[in-house]
Amino acid sequence: MLEKELVIIGGGPAGYAAGLYAARADINAVLIERGMPGGQAASTEWIENYPGFPGGIGGLDLALKMDEQARSFGLEIMNADVEKLERQGDEFIVYTAQEPVKAKAVILATGAKPQFLGVEGESKFHGRGVSYCATCDGAFFRDKTVAVVGGGDAAVEEAIFLTKFARKVYIIHRRGELRATKLIQKRAMANEKIEFLWFSVVDRVLGEDKVEAVRIKDVRTEAMQDVPVDGVFVYVGTRANSDLVQDLVETDARGYIAANDKMETGVPGLYVAGDIRQKPLRQVVTAVADGAVAAMEVEKYLASREE
Ligand SMILES: Cc1cc2nc3c(=O)[nH]c(=O)nc-3n(C[C@H](O)[C@H](O)[C@H](O)COP(=O)(O)OP(=O)(O)OC[C@H]3O[C@@H](n4cnc5c(N)ncnc54)[C@H](O)[C@@H]3O)c2cc1C
């Protein structure tokens, strides 16, 4: 079994910040990521609210820079899916398809995933017309009509991005006004390709072999309407990737974990950072802050164990 002082699970912005701080503090750490570096941030076309990049930076570009920076301080990075996390005495055992890793401390930075609509047709067309990532799939909808479901920042930003390809983009939102930041709202309102379908929820996704329409319901009148579209992009919130610790800590209804301002969970040695945490703002800037705090607290925790 491999032995480490710290295992960081997840290589999104929170995990990379934790890794950078841990490596610079000379903590014997490994970061385990199952996919590409950068998590949700890497799947975002353009990030213009992360300080230090006037004019913005591509999400993938930012992720690759985080990876390069952490590696430059010697952070070990393992590409694997963490399947199980076990507490044994005051240590943790982290299981992947490779050799298990024993660790004194764990920073869980596994982030969040999109919440599904849970309507008929959604799973049938998942990956074949129903998508949760405009950056990944937007280019398939050149000169087509798509619907974006949601009214927050992610929904509206991605709707604007989709107008690069699509002929028309509907934004389907259950309320009569958006939740998105005012600047983003203004951009969407000024975009001639975007049409808003207010007070509407998706009832089902329709089609034989491909998406042909969405049936929407007016939440005020219950009236149904079929809107012809070629694709549906869903941004109706997120759920935390916290299954690994469901027996160790409590979560809220959407899987988010409470931590104090030191990122401690109540289980000694187990820290959380980034989007997985109960917090008022889930962004890159807050994820990296959490990661830095968690790593510095791990350093103190490890020192206290040696006293
Ligand atoms: C469409 C969209 C647009 C956005 N736009 C912006 C923006 O403009 N500005 C901004 O600041 N923020 C934006 N965000 C939010 C931002 O991307 C997140 O707040 C940030 O990525 C959270 O970082 P994180 O490290 O906590 O989690 P994540 O980015 O979710 O990363 C978690 C990582 O953990 C890995 N992982 C999960 N489980 C396991 C496991 N069992 N084993 C191994 N690895 C695992 C995942 O593969 C992933 O790489 C956007 C998000 C979305 C979805």
The ligand as a MOL file (V3000), in Angstrom:
LIG
                    3D

  0  0  0     0  0            999 V3000
M  V30 BEGIN CTAB
M  V30 COUNTS 53 58 0 0 0
M  V30 BEGIN ATOM
M  V30 1 C -21.2620 25.8950 -17.3290 0
M  V30 2 C -20.4690 26.4640 -16.1940 0
M  V30 3 C -19.9270 27.7300 -16.2950 0
M  V30 4 C -19.1720 28.2590 -15.2540 0
M  V30 5 N -18.6380 29.5110 -15.4050 0
M  V30 6 C -17.8520 30.0090 -14.4090 0
M  V30 7 C -17.2330 31.2940 -14.5610 0
M  V30 8 O -17.3850 31.9710 -15.5890 0
M  V30 9 N -16.4610 31.7310 -13.5380 0
M  V30 10 C -16.2420 31.0170 -12.3980 0
M  V30 11 O -15.5080 31.4680 -11.5330 0
M  V30 12 N -16.8260 29.8140 -12.2280 0
M  V30 13 C -17.6280 29.2940 -13.2040 0
M  V30 14 N -18.2310 28.0790 -13.0280 0
M  V30 15 C -18.0970 27.4040 -11.7220 0
M  V30 16 C -16.7290 26.7350 -11.5600 0
M  V30 17 O -16.4490 25.9520 -12.7030 0
M  V30 18 C -16.7340 25.8830 -10.2970 0
M  V30 19 O -17.0960 26.6800 -9.1920 0
M  V30 20 C -15.3740 25.2670 -10.0190 0
M  V30 21 O -14.9280 24.4940 -11.1200 0
M  V30 22 C -15.4190 24.3830 -8.7750 0
M  V30 23 O -14.1810 23.7950 -8.5830 0
M  V30 24 P -14.0000 22.4760 -7.7050 0
M  V30 25 O -12.5450 22.1450 -7.7770 0
M  V30 26 O -14.6130 22.6600 -6.3860 0
M  V30 27 O -14.8730 21.3460 -8.4130 0
M  V30 28 P -14.9460 20.8110 -9.9050 0
M  V30 29 O -14.5590 21.8490 -10.8710 0
M  V30 30 O -16.2940 20.1950 -10.0110 0
M  V30 31 O -13.8330 19.6680 -9.9490 0
M  V30 32 C -13.9820 18.4580 -9.2620 0
M  V30 33 C -13.0450 17.4340 -9.8590 0
M  V30 34 O -13.0950 16.2410 -9.0810 0
M  V30 35 C -13.0380 15.1180 -9.9360 0
M  V30 36 N -13.6480 13.9720 -9.2530 0
M  V30 37 C -14.9150 13.8640 -8.7880 0
M  V30 38 N -15.0960 12.6710 -8.2040 0
M  V30 39 C -13.9220 11.9990 -8.3170 0
M  V30 40 C -13.4780 10.7060 -7.9100 0
M  V30 41 N -14.2940 9.8570 -7.2710 0
M  V30 42 N -12.1930 10.3340 -8.1930 0
M  V30 43 C -11.3620 11.1850 -8.8430 0
M  V30 44 N -11.7100 12.4310 -9.2420 0
M  V30 45 C -12.9790 12.8280 -8.9810 0
M  V30 46 C -13.8300 15.5550 -11.1660 0
M  V30 47 O -13.4600 14.7740 -12.2990 0
M  V30 48 C -13.4360 17.0180 -11.2930 0
M  V30 49 O -12.3200 17.1960 -12.1370 0
M  V30 50 C -18.9710 27.5070 -14.0620 0
M  V30 51 C -19.5010 26.2160 -13.9590 0
M  V30 52 C -20.2480 25.6900 -15.0020 0
M  V30 53 C -20.8240 24.3030 -14.8800 0
M  V30 END ATOM
M  V30 BEGIN BOND
M  V30 1 1 1 2
M  V30 2 1 2 3
M  V30 3 2 2 52
M  V30 4 2 3 4
M  V30 5 1 4 5
M  V30 6 1 4 50
M  V30 7 2 5 6
M  V30 8 1 6 7
M  V30 9 1 6 13
M  V30 10 2 7 8
M  V30 11 1 7 9
M  V30 12 1 9 10
M  V30 13 2 10 11
M  V30 14 1 10 12
M  V30 15 2 12 13
M  V30 16 1 13 14
M  V30 17 1 14 15
M  V30 18 1 14 50
M  V30 19 1 15 16
M  V30 20 1 16 17
M  V30 21 1 16 18
M  V30 22 1 18 19
M  V30 23 1 18 20
M  V30 24 1 20 21
M  V30 25 1 20 22
M  V30 26 1 22 23
M  V30 27 1 23 24
M  V30 28 2 24 25
M  V30 29 1 24 26
M  V30 30 1 24 27
M  V30 31 1 27 28
M  V30 32 2 28 29
M  V30 33 1 28 30
M  V30 34 1 28 31
M  V30 35 1 31 32
M  V30 36 1 32 33
M  V30 37 1 33 34
M  V30 38 1 33 48
M  V30 39 1 34 35
M  V30 40 1 35 36
M  V30 41 1 35 46
M  V30 42 1 36 37
M  V30 43 1 36 45
M  V30 44 2 37 38
M  V30 45 1 38 39
M  V30 46 1 39 40
M  V30 47 2 39 45
M  V30 48 1 40 41
M  V30 49 2 40 42
M  V30 50 1 42 43
M  V30 51 2 43 44
M  V30 52 1 44 45
M  V30 53 1 46 47
M  V30 54 1 46 48
M  V30 55 1 48 49
M  V30 56 2 50 51
M  V30 57 1 51 52
M  V30 58 1 52 53
M  V30 END BOND
M  V30 END CTAB
M  END
